[in-house]
Amino acid sequence: MSHQPAGTPTRKALTVTAAIRCGLISQGYIPYMASDSDGSAVAHLKLRLRELRHAAGMTIEATAGRLLTASSTVGRSETGDRVPTPRNVRDLCRLYGADDEETAELVAIAKAARRYGLKSKRE
């Protein structure tokens, strides 16, 4: 067991929703997501976008057509190394029928991740 100097913060598991409610995401805190393969809120964001698309019964190509964007943009939102823009996340959530709370949560993750240059591991 390693010894940490007094006052050194420890990493604790925190849900994205709890981080938003506490105002931590707006302060740049990206929560550790214990359920994600790489332990990041970015991975949670990408997974939720994919789940929402599947729940809406849409393909990547159909989504791209509805949003007037390239299918590679939609695909990278779910699997790529780059974090999707907050605007793309908002548009995807609206198209997929996500509720306002979840949309706000996912947009907040995208904003914080892009602001602080965070990336997720390729899945």
N, CA, C and O atoms as a GROMACS GRO file, in nm:
protein
  492
    1MET      N    1   0.084  -0.118   0.000
    1MET     CA    2   0.000   0.000   0.000
    1MET      C    3   0.088   0.124   0.000
    1MET      O    4   0.180   0.135   0.081
    2SER      N    5   0.060   0.217  -0.092
    2SER     CA    6   0.142   0.338  -0.098
    2SER      C    7   0.088   0.443  -0.003
    2SER      O    8  -0.033   0.453   0.022
    3HIS      N    9   0.179   0.521   0.049
    3HIS     CA   10   0.142   0.628   0.141
    3HIS      C   11   0.124   0.758   0.063
    3HIS      O   12   0.211   0.796  -0.016
    4GLN      N   13   0.012   0.825   0.085
    4GLN     CA   14  -0.012   0.953   0.019
    4GLN      C   15   0.011   1.066   0.118
    4GLN      O   16  -0.027   1.055   0.235
    5PRO      N   17   0.073   1.174   0.073
    5PRO     CA   18   0.092   1.288   0.161
    5PRO      C   19  -0.043   1.344   0.205
    5PRO      O   20  -0.144   1.330   0.135
    6ALA      N   21  -0.044   1.405   0.322
    6ALA     CA   22  -0.167   1.464   0.374
    6ALA      C   23  -0.220   1.566   0.274
    6ALA      O   24  -0.144   1.644   0.217
    7GLY      N   25  -0.349   1.566   0.255
    7GLY     CA   26  -0.413   1.660   0.166
    7GLY      C   27  -0.420   1.616   0.021
    7GLY      O   28  -0.477   1.687  -0.062
    8THR      N   29  -0.363   1.501  -0.012
    8THR     CA   30  -0.369   1.449  -0.148
    8THR      C   31  -0.507   1.390  -0.172
    8THR      O   32  -0.550   1.301  -0.099
    9PRO      N   33  -0.578   1.438  -0.274
    9PRO     CA   34  -0.712   1.383  -0.299
    9PRO      C   35  -0.703   1.239  -0.346
    9PRO      O   36  -0.610   1.200  -0.417
   10THR      N   37  -0.800   1.161  -0.307
   10THR     CA   38  -0.808   1.022  -0.353
   10THR      C   39  -0.913   1.014  -0.461
   10THR      O   40  -1.005   1.096  -0.466
   11ARG      N   41  -0.898   0.916  -0.548
   11ARG     CA   42  -0.993   0.897  -0.658
   11ARG      C   43  -1.108   0.812  -0.607
   11ARG      O   44  -1.088   0.701  -0.558
   12LYS      N   45  -1.228   0.863  -0.618
   12LYS     CA   46  -1.346   0.791  -0.573
   12LYS      C   47  -1.443   0.772  -0.688
   12LYS      O   48  -1.454   0.857  -0.777
   13ALA      N   49  -1.512   0.661  -0.684
   13ALA     CA   50  -1.614   0.636  -0.785
   13ALA      C   51  -1.729   0.732  -0.763
   13ALA      O   52  -1.773   0.753  -0.650
   14LEU      N   53  -1.778   0.792  -0.871
   14LEU     CA   54  -1.888   0.886  -0.864
   14LEU      C   55  -1.965   0.876  -0.994
   14LEU      O   56  -1.906   0.874  -1.102
   15THR      N   57  -2.095   0.870  -0.984
   15THR     CA   58  -2.173   0.863  -1.106
   15THR      C   59  -2.173   0.998  -1.175
   15THR      O   60  -2.152   1.102  -1.112
   16VAL      N   61  -2.197   0.996  -1.304
   16VAL     CA   62  -2.203   1.119  -1.380
   16VAL      C   63  -2.316   1.207  -1.328
   16VAL      O   64  -2.299   1.328  -1.312
   17THR      N   65  -2.431   1.147  -1.301
   17THR     CA   66  -2.545   1.224  -1.252
   17THR      C   67  -2.512   1.293  -1.121
   17THR      O   68  -2.545   1.410  -1.103
   18ALA      N   69  -2.448   1.222  -1.030
   18ALA     CA   70  -2.411   1.282  -0.902
   18ALA      C   71  -2.312   1.397  -0.922
   18ALA      O   72  -2.321   1.499  -0.855
   19ALA      N   73  -2.219   1.380  -1.014
   19ALA     CA   74  -2.121   1.485  -1.041
   19ALA      C   75  -2.189   1.610  -1.097
   19ALA      O   76  -2.151   1.722  -1.062
   20ILE      N   77  -2.288   1.591  -1.183
   20ILE     CA   78  -2.360   1.705  -1.238
   20ILE      C   79  -2.439   1.776  -1.129
   20ILE      O   80  -2.436   1.898  -1.118
   21ARG      N   81  -2.509   1.698  -1.048
   21ARG     CA   82  -2.590   1.757  -0.941
   21ARG      C   83  -2.506   1.835  -0.842
   21ARG      O   84  -2.551   1.935  -0.786
   22CYS      N   85  -2.383   1.790  -0.820
   22CYS     CA   86  -2.293   1.861  -0.728
   22CYS      C   87  -2.222   1.977  -0.796
   22CYS      O   88  -2.148   2.051  -0.732
   23GLY      N   89  -2.242   1.992  -0.926
   23GLY     CA   90  -2.176   2.100  -0.999
   23GLY      C   91  -2.031   2.069  -1.033
   23GLY      O   92  -1.957   2.159  -1.072
   24LEU      N   93  -1.991   1.944  -1.018
   24LEU     CA   94  -1.850   1.910  -1.040
   24LEU      C   95  -1.812   1.906  -1.187
   24LEU      O   96  -1.701   1.945  -1.223
   25ILE      N   97  -1.902   1.859  -1.273
   25ILE     CA   98  -1.867   1.851  -1.415
   25ILE      C   99  -1.844   1.990  -1.471
   25ILE      O  100  -1.754   2.010  -1.552
   26SER      N  101  -1.925   2.088  -1.430
   26SER     CA  102  -1.906   2.223  -1.480
   26SER      C  103  -1.773   2.282  -1.431
   26SER      O  104  -1.724   2.379  -1.488
   27GLN      N  105  -1.717   2.224  -1.326
   27GLN     CA  106  -1.586   2.268  -1.276
   27GLN      C  107  -1.472   2.189  -1.337
   27GLN      O  108  -1.357   2.207  -1.298
   28GLY      N  109  -1.504   2.101  -1.432
   28GLY     CA  110  -1.401   2.025  -1.501
   28GLY      C  111  -1.372   1.889  -1.443
   28GLY      O  112  -1.281   1.821  -1.491
   29TYR      N  113  -1.446   1.847  -1.343
   29TYR     CA  114  -1.426   1.715  -1.283
   29TYR      C  115  -1.493   1.612  -1.371
   29TYR      O  116  -1.613   1.621  -1.398
   30ILE      N  117  -1.418   1.513  -1.416
   30ILE     CA  118  -1.475   1.404  -1.493
   30ILE      C  119  -1.478   1.282  -1.402
   30ILE      O  120  -1.373   1.233  -1.360
   31PRO      N  121  -1.597   1.233  -1.372
   31PRO     CA  122  -1.606   1.124  -1.276
   31PRO      C  123  -1.549   0.992  -1.327
   31PRO      O  124  -1.551   0.964  -1.447
   32TYR      N  125  -1.501   0.916  -1.235
   32TYR     CA  126  -1.455   0.780  -1.263
   32TYR      C  127  -1.578   0.692  -1.269
   32TYR      O  128  -1.654   0.682  -1.173
   33MET      N  129  -1.598   0.627  -1.382
   33MET     CA  130  -1.716   0.543  -1.399
   33MET      C  131  -1.673   0.398  -1.382
   33MET      O  132  -1.615   0.339  -1.473
   34ALA      N  133  -1.701   0.342  -1.268
   34ALA     CA  134  -1.654   0.208  -1.235
   34ALA      C  135  -1.706   0.102  -1.333
   34ALA      O  136  -1.643  -0.002  -1.351
   35SER      N  137  -1.820   0.129  -1.396
   35SER     CA  138  -1.878   0.029  -1.485
   35SER      C  139  -1.822   0.033  -1.626
   35SER      O  140  -1.849  -0.057  -1.705
   36ASP      N  141  -1.745   0.134  -1.661
   36ASP     CA  142  -1.692   0.147  -1.796
   36ASP      C  143  -1.562   0.069  -1.811
   36ASP      O  144  -1.485   0.056  -1.717
   37SER      N  145  -1.540   0.020  -1.932
   37SER     CA  146  -1.421  -0.060  -1.957
   37SER      C  147  -1.293   0.020  -1.934
   37SER      O  148  -1.194  -0.035  -1.887
   38ASP      N  149  -1.293   0.149  -1.966
   38ASP     CA  150  -1.172   0.227  -1.942
   38ASP      C  151  -1.190   0.326  -1.828
   38ASP      O  152  -1.105   0.412  -1.806
   39GLY      N  153  -1.302   0.314  -1.755
   39GLY     CA  154  -1.321   0.395  -1.636
   39GLY      C  155  -1.341   0.542  -1.662
   39GLY      O  156  -1.301   0.624  -1.580
   40SER      N  157  -1.402   0.578  -1.774
   40SER     CA  158  -1.417   0.721  -1.802
   40SER      C  159  -1.560   0.760  -1.832
   40SER      O  160  -1.640   0.680  -1.882
   41ALA      N  161  -1.590   0.885  -1.803
   41ALA     CA  162  -1.720   0.939  -1.837
   41ALA      C  163  -1.737   0.949  -1.989
   41ALA      O  164  -1.848   0.941  -2.040
   42VAL      N  165  -1.625   0.965  -2.060
   42VAL     CA  166  -1.631   0.972  -2.205
   42VAL      C  167  -1.680   0.838  -2.262
   42VAL      O  168  -1.760   0.836  -2.354
   43ALA      N  169  -1.631   0.729  -2.206
   43ALA     CA  170  -1.677   0.597  -2.251
   43ALA      C  171  -1.826   0.581  -2.222
   43ALA      O  172  -1.900   0.523  -2.301
   44HIS      N  173  -1.870   0.634  -2.108
   44HIS     CA  174  -2.013   0.631  -2.074
   44HIS      C  175  -2.093   0.708  -2.178
   44HIS      O  176  -2.198   0.662  -2.223
   45LEU      N  177  -2.045   0.826  -2.215
   45LEU     CA  178  -2.112   0.908  -2.316
   45LEU      C  179  -2.127   0.831  -2.447
   45LEU      O  180  -2.236   0.825  -2.503
   46LYS      N  181  -2.020   0.773  -2.495
   46LYS     CA  182  -2.023   0.702  -2.623
   46LYS      C  183  -2.114   0.579  -2.618
   46LYS      O  184  -2.188   0.551  -2.712
   47LEU      N  185  -2.109   0.508  -2.507
   47LEU     CA  186  -2.194   0.391  -2.490
   47LEU      C  187  -2.342   0.431  -2.489
   47LEU      O  188  -2.425   0.366  -2.553
   48ARG      N  189  -2.374   0.539  -2.418
   48ARG     CA  190  -2.514   0.584  -2.412
   48ARG      C  191  -2.563   0.630  -2.548
   48ARG      O  192  -2.678   0.604  -2.583
   49LEU      N  193  -2.479   0.697  -2.625
   49LEU     CA  194  -2.521   0.739  -2.758
   49LEU      C  195  -2.555   0.618  -2.844
   49LEU      O  196  -2.654   0.619  -2.917
   50ARG      N  197  -2.472   0.516  -2.836
   50ARG     CA  198  -2.499   0.394  -2.912
   50ARG      C  199  -2.628   0.327  -2.864
   50ARG      O  200  -2.710   0.285  -2.945
   51GLU      N  201  -2.645   0.317  -2.732
   51GLU     CA  202  -2.766   0.256  -2.677
   51GLU      C  203  -2.891   0.333  -2.717
   51GLU      O  204  -2.994   0.273  -2.750
   52LEU      N  205  -2.884   0.465  -2.713
   52LEU     CA  206  -2.999   0.547  -2.752
   52LEU      C  207  -3.033   0.528  -2.899
   52LEU      O  208  -3.150   0.520  -2.936
   53ARG      N  209  -2.929   0.520  -2.982
   53ARG     CA  210  -2.954   0.498  -3.126
   53ARG      C  211  -3.020   0.363  -3.150
   53ARG      O  212  -3.116   0.354  -3.226
   54HIS      N  213  -2.970   0.261  -3.085
   54HIS     CA  214  -3.030   0.128  -3.101
   54HIS      C  215  -3.174   0.127  -3.050
   54HIS      O  216  -3.261   0.068  -3.114
   55ALA      N  217  -3.199   0.191  -2.936
   55ALA     CA  218  -3.334   0.197  -2.880
   55ALA      C  219  -3.430   0.271  -2.973
   55ALA      O  220  -3.549   0.240  -2.978
   56ALA      N  221  -3.377   0.369  -3.048
   56ALA     CA  222  -3.460   0.443  -3.143
   56ALA      C  223  -3.478   0.366  -3.274
   56ALA      O  224  -3.553   0.408  -3.361
   57GLY      N  225  -3.408   0.253  -3.286
   57GLY     CA  226  -3.419   0.171  -3.406
   57GLY      C  227  -3.356   0.234  -3.529
   57GLY      O  228  -3.402   0.213  -3.641
   58MET      N  229  -3.250   0.312  -3.508
   58MET     CA  230  -3.186   0.382  -3.619
   58MET      C  231  -3.048   0.326  -3.650
   58MET      O  232  -2.978   0.279  -3.561
   59THR      N  233  -3.012   0.330  -3.776
   59THR     CA  234  -2.877   0.294  -3.818
   59THR      C  235  -2.791   0.419  -3.817
   59THR      O  236  -2.841   0.531  -3.807
   60ILE      N  237  -2.661   0.399  -3.826
   60ILE     CA  238  -2.570   0.514  -3.835
   60ILE      C  239  -2.602   0.595  -3.960
   60ILE      O  240  -2.602   0.718  -3.956
   61GLU      N  241  -2.628   0.527  -4.071
   61GLU     CA  242  -2.655   0.596  -4.197
   61GLU      C  243  -2.785   0.676  -4.191
   61GLU      O  244  -2.790   0.789  -4.240
   62ALA      N  245  -2.888   0.619  -4.130
   62ALA     CA  246  -3.016   0.690  -4.117
   62ALA      C  247  -3.001   0.812  -4.026
   62ALA      O  248  -3.058   0.918  -4.053
   63THR      N  249  -2.924   0.796  -3.919
   63THR     CA  250  -2.900   0.908  -3.828
   63THR      C  251  -2.827   1.020  -3.901
   63THR      O  252  -2.864   1.137  -3.889
   64ALA      N  253  -2.723   0.985  -3.976
   64ALA     CA  254  -2.647   1.085  -4.050
   64ALA      C  255  -2.736   1.158  -4.150
   64ALA      O  256  -2.726   1.280  -4.164
   65GLY      N  257  -2.821   1.084  -4.218
   65GLY     CA  258  -2.913   1.146  -4.313
   65GLY      C  259  -3.007   1.246  -4.247
   65GLY      O  260  -3.031   1.354  -4.301
   66ARG      N  261  -3.060   1.210  -4.132
   66ARG     CA  262  -3.152   1.300  -4.061
   66ARG      C  263  -3.082   1.426  -4.010
   66ARG      O  264  -3.142   1.533  -4.002
   67LEU      N  265  -2.954   1.413  -3.973
   67LEU     CA  266  -2.880   1.526  -3.919
   67LEU      C  267  -2.798   1.601  -4.024
   67LEU      O  268  -2.729   1.698  -3.994
   68LEU      N  269  -2.807   1.553  -4.150
   68LEU     CA  270  -2.732   1.615  -4.260
   68LEU      C  271  -2.582   1.620  -4.230
   68LEU      O  272  -2.518   1.724  -4.246
   69THR      N  273  -2.531   1.508  -4.188
   69THR     CA  274  -2.388   1.498  -4.158
   69THR      C  275  -2.335   1.366  -4.215
   69THR      O  276  -2.413   1.284  -4.264
   70ALA      N  277  -2.207   1.347  -4.208
   70ALA     CA  278  -2.146   1.224  -4.259
   70ALA      C  279  -2.169   1.109  -4.161
   70ALA      O  280  -2.171   1.130  -4.040
   71SER      N  281  -2.186   0.990  -4.214
   71SER     CA  282  -2.204   0.874  -4.126
   71SER      C  283  -2.078   0.851  -4.041
   71SER      O  284  -2.088   0.797  -3.931
   72SER      N  285  -1.962   0.890  -4.092
   72SER     CA  286  -1.839   0.874  -4.012
   72SER      C  287  -1.844   0.962  -3.886
   72SER      O  288  -1.789   0.925  -3.783
   73THR      N  289  -1.908   1.078  -3.895
   73THR     CA  290  -1.923   1.165  -3.778
   73THR      C  291  -2.007   1.097  -3.672
   73THR      O  292  -1.973   1.100  -3.553
   74VAL      N  293  -2.116   1.036  -3.713
   74VAL     CA  294  -2.203   0.965  -3.619
   74VAL      C  295  -2.129   0.845  -3.560
   74VAL      O  296  -2.134   0.822  -3.440
   75GLY      N  297  -2.062   0.770  -3.644
   75GLY     CA  298  -1.988   0.653  -3.598
   75GLY      C  299  -1.879   0.688  -3.499
   75GLY      O  300  -1.862   0.621  -3.398
   76ARG      N  301  -1.806   0.795  -3.528
   76ARG     CA  302  -1.699   0.838  -3.437
   76ARG      C  303  -1.755   0.888  -3.304
   76ARG      O  304  -1.687   0.880  -3.202
   77SER      N  305  -1.878   0.938  -3.304
   77SER     CA  306  -1.942   0.981  -3.179
   77SER      C  307  -1.959   0.865  -3.083
   77SER      O  308  -1.963   0.883  -2.961
   78GLU      N  309  -1.968   0.745  -3.140
   78GLU     CA  310  -1.988   0.625  -3.058
   78GLU      C  311  -1.861   0.545  -3.034
   78GLU      O  312  -1.852   0.474  -2.934
   79THR      N  313  -1.763   0.556  -3.122
   79THR     CA  314  -1.648   0.466  -3.111
   79THR      C  315  -1.511   0.531  -3.126
   79THR      O  316  -1.411   0.469  -3.090
   80GLY      N  317  -1.503   0.650  -3.177
   80GLY     CA  318  -1.373   0.708  -3.210
   80GLY      C  319  -1.296   0.762  -3.093
   80GLY      O  320  -1.343   0.764  -2.979
   81ASP      N  321  -1.175   0.807  -3.123
   81ASP     CA  322  -1.087   0.865  -3.022
   81ASP      C  323  -1.128   1.007  -2.983
   81ASP      O  324  -1.096   1.052  -2.874
   82ARG      N  325  -1.197   1.076  -3.071
   82ARG     CA  326  -1.237   1.214  -3.044
   82ARG      C  327  -1.370   1.219  -2.971
   82ARG      O  328  -1.458   1.137  -2.995
   83VAL      N  329  -1.382   1.315  -2.884
   83VAL     CA  330  -1.507   1.336  -2.811
   83VAL      C  331  -1.602   1.412  -2.903
   83VAL      O  332  -1.561   1.510  -2.965
   84PRO      N  333  -1.728   1.369  -2.914
   84PRO     CA  334  -1.822   1.443  -2.998
   84PRO      C  335  -1.846   1.584  -2.942
   84PRO      O  336  -1.835   1.607  -2.822
   85THR      N  337  -1.879   1.676  -3.031
   85THR     CA  338  -1.907   1.812  -2.985
   85THR      C  339  -2.035   1.814  -2.903
   85THR      O  340  -2.122   1.730  -2.924
   86PRO      N  341  -2.047   1.908  -2.810
   86PRO     CA  342  -2.172   1.919  -2.733
   86PRO      C  343  -2.294   1.937  -2.824
   86PRO      O  344  -2.400   1.883  -2.797
   87ARG      N  345  -2.277   2.012  -2.933
   87ARG     CA  346  -2.388   2.032  -3.026
   87ARG      C  347  -2.430   1.900  -3.091
   87ARG      O  348  -2.549   1.872  -3.102
   88ASN      N  349  -2.332   1.820  -3.134
   88ASN     CA  350  -2.366   1.691  -3.193
   88ASN      C  351  -2.434   1.600  -3.091
   88ASN      O  352  -2.529   1.529  -3.125
   89VAL      N  353  -2.387   1.601  -2.968
   89VAL     CA  354  -2.449   1.520  -2.862
   89VAL      C  355  -2.594   1.565  -2.842
   89VAL      O  356  -2.684   1.482  -2.833
   90ARG      N  357  -2.614   1.695  -2.835
   90ARG     CA  358  -2.751   1.747  -2.818
   90ARG      C  359  -2.841   1.704  -2.934
   90ARG      O  360  -2.953   1.657  -2.912
   91ASP      N  361  -2.792   1.719  -3.055
   91ASP     CA  362  -2.872   1.683  -3.173
   91ASP      C  363  -2.902   1.534  -3.177
   91ASP      O  364  -3.014   1.493  -3.210
   92LEU      N  365  -2.803   1.452  -3.143
   92LEU     CA  366  -2.824   1.307  -3.140
   92LEU      C  367  -2.927   1.270  -3.034
   92LEU      O  368  -3.017   1.189  -3.060
   93CYS      N  369  -2.914   1.327  -2.916
   93CYS     CA  370  -3.009   1.297  -2.808
   93CYS      C  371  -3.152   1.336  -2.848
   93CYS      O  372  -3.246   1.261  -2.822
   94ARG      N  373  -3.168   1.451  -2.909
   94ARG     CA  374  -3.302   1.495  -2.953
   94ARG      C  375  -3.358   1.398  -3.057
   94ARG      O  376  -3.475   1.359  -3.050
   95LEU      N  377  -3.276   1.361  -3.153
   95LEU     CA  378  -3.319   1.270  -3.258
   95LEU      C  379  -3.359   1.134  -3.200
   95LEU      O  380  -3.456   1.073  -3.244
   96TYR      N  381  -3.283   1.088  -3.102
   96TYR     CA  382  -3.309   0.957  -3.043
   96TYR      C  383  -3.420   0.957  -2.938
   96TYR      O  384  -3.462   0.851  -2.892
   97GLY      N  385  -3.468   1.076  -2.901
   97GLY     CA  386  -3.578   1.084  -2.805
   97GLY      C  387  -3.536   1.076  -2.660
   97GLY      O  388  -3.616   1.038  -2.574
   98ALA      N  389  -3.411   1.110  -2.630
   98ALA     CA  390  -3.365   1.111  -2.491
   98ALA      C  391  -3.437   1.222  -2.415
   98ALA      O  392  -3.472   1.325  -2.473
   99ASP      N  393  -3.460   1.201  -2.286
   99ASP     CA  394  -3.527   1.304  -2.207
   99ASP      C  395  -3.430   1.420  -2.179
   99ASP      O  396  -3.310   1.409  -2.201
  100ASP      N  397  -3.486   1.531  -2.132
  100ASP     CA  398  -3.406   1.651  -2.110
  100ASP      C  399  -3.294   1.631  -2.009
  100ASP      O  400  -3.184   1.684  -2.026
  101GLU      N  401  -3.321   1.554  -1.904
  101GLU     CA  402  -3.219   1.531  -1.801
  101GLU      C  403  -3.100   1.454  -1.856
  101GLU      O  404  -2.984   1.491  -1.833
  102GLU      N  405  -3.127   1.348  -1.930
  102GLU     CA  406  -3.017   1.270  -1.986
  102GLU      C  407  -2.942   1.350  -2.092
  102GLU      O  408  -2.820   1.344  -2.101
  103THR      N  409  -3.016   1.426  -2.173
  103THR     CA  410  -2.951   1.511  -2.274
  103THR      C  411  -2.856   1.609  -2.207
  103THR      O  412  -2.741   1.624  -2.250
  104ALA      N  413  -2.902   1.674  -2.102
  104ALA     CA  414  -2.817   1.770  -2.029
  104ALA      C  415  -2.694   1.702  -1.970
  104ALA      O  416  -2.584   1.758  -1.972
  105GLU      N  417  -2.712   1.583  -1.918
  105GLU     CA  418  -2.602   1.507  -1.860
  105GLU      C  419  -2.496   1.474  -1.965
  105GLU      O  420  -2.376   1.494  -1.942
  106LEU      N  421  -2.539   1.424  -2.079
  106LEU     CA  422  -2.445   1.385  -2.184
  106LEU      C  423  -2.377   1.506  -2.248
  106LEU      O  424  -2.259   1.501  -2.281
  107VAL      N  425  -2.450   1.614  -2.264
  107VAL     CA  426  -2.391   1.738  -2.318
  107VAL      C  427  -2.286   1.792  -2.220
  107VAL      O  428  -2.181   1.839  -2.262
  108ALA      N  429  -2.315   1.785  -2.091
  108ALA     CA  430  -2.220   1.832  -1.990
  108ALA      C  431  -2.091   1.751  -1.993
  108ALA      O  432  -1.982   1.807  -1.977
  109ILE      N  433  -2.102   1.622  -2.014
  109ILE     CA  434  -1.982   1.538  -2.025
  109ILE      C  435  -1.900   1.580  -2.147
  109ILE      O  436  -1.779   1.595  -2.138
  110ALA      N  437  -1.968   1.598  -2.261
  110ALA     CA  438  -1.897   1.637  -2.383
  110ALA      C  439  -1.828   1.772  -2.366
  110ALA      O  440  -1.714   1.790  -2.409
  111LYS      N  441  -1.896   1.867  -2.304
  111LYS     CA  442  -1.837   2.000  -2.282
  111LYS      C  443  -1.711   1.990  -2.196
  111LYS      O  444  -1.606   2.043  -2.230
  112ALA      N  445  -1.724   1.920  -2.084
  112ALA     CA  446  -1.611   1.910  -1.992
  112ALA      C  447  -1.495   1.832  -2.055
  112ALA      O  448  -1.379   1.871  -2.042
  113ALA      N  449  -1.527   1.725  -2.124
  113ALA     CA  450  -1.422   1.643  -2.186
  113ALA      C  451  -1.347   1.721  -2.293
  113ALA      O  452  -1.224   1.714  -2.301
  114ARG      N  453  -1.419   1.796  -2.375
  114ARG     CA  454  -1.353   1.873  -2.481
  114ARG      C  455  -1.274   1.989  -2.421
  114ARG      O  456  -1.166   2.022  -2.470
  115ARG      N  457  -1.327   2.050  -2.318
  115ARG     CA  458  -1.259   2.163  -2.255
  115ARG      C  459  -1.124   2.121  -2.196
  115ARG      O  460  -1.026   2.195  -2.203
  116TYR      N  461  -1.120   2.002  -2.139
  116TYR     CA  462  -0.999   1.957  -2.073
  116TYR      C  463  -0.920   1.857  -2.156
  116TYR      O  464  -0.826   1.795  -2.106
  117GLY      N  465  -0.957   1.841  -2.282
  117GLY     CA  466  -0.880   1.759  -2.374
  117GLY      C  467  -0.879   1.611  -2.342
  117GLY      O  468  -0.781   1.541  -2.372
  118LEU      N  469  -0.986   1.562  -2.281
  118LEU     CA  470  -0.992   1.421  -2.246
  118LEU      C  471  -1.032   1.338  -2.364
  118LEU      O  472  -1.110   1.382  -2.449
  119LYS      N  473  -0.981   1.218  -2.370
  119LYS     CA  474  -1.015   1.123  -2.475
  119LYS      C  475  -1.052   0.991  -2.410
  119LYS      O  476  -1.019   0.967  -2.294
  120SER      N  477  -1.118   0.908  -2.485
  120SER     CA  478  -1.144   0.774  -2.433
  120SER      C  479  -1.063   0.676  -2.515
  120SER      O  480  -1.022   0.705  -2.627
  121LYS      N  481  -1.041   0.560  -2.457
  121LYS     CA  482  -0.971   0.455  -2.530
  121LYS      C  483  -1.063   0.402  -2.637
  121LYS      O  484  -1.185   0.397  -2.620
  122ARG      N  485  -1.004   0.363  -2.748
  122ARG     CA  486  -1.083   0.302  -2.853
  122ARG      C  487  -1.138   0.170  -2.806
  122ARG      O  488  -1.068   0.092  -2.743
  123GLU      N  489  -1.265   0.146  -2.837
  123GLU     CA  490  -1.329   0.025  -2.790
  123GLU      C  491  -1.310  -0.088  -2.888
  123GLU      O  492  -1.358  -0.199  -2.864
   0.00000   0.00000   0.00000
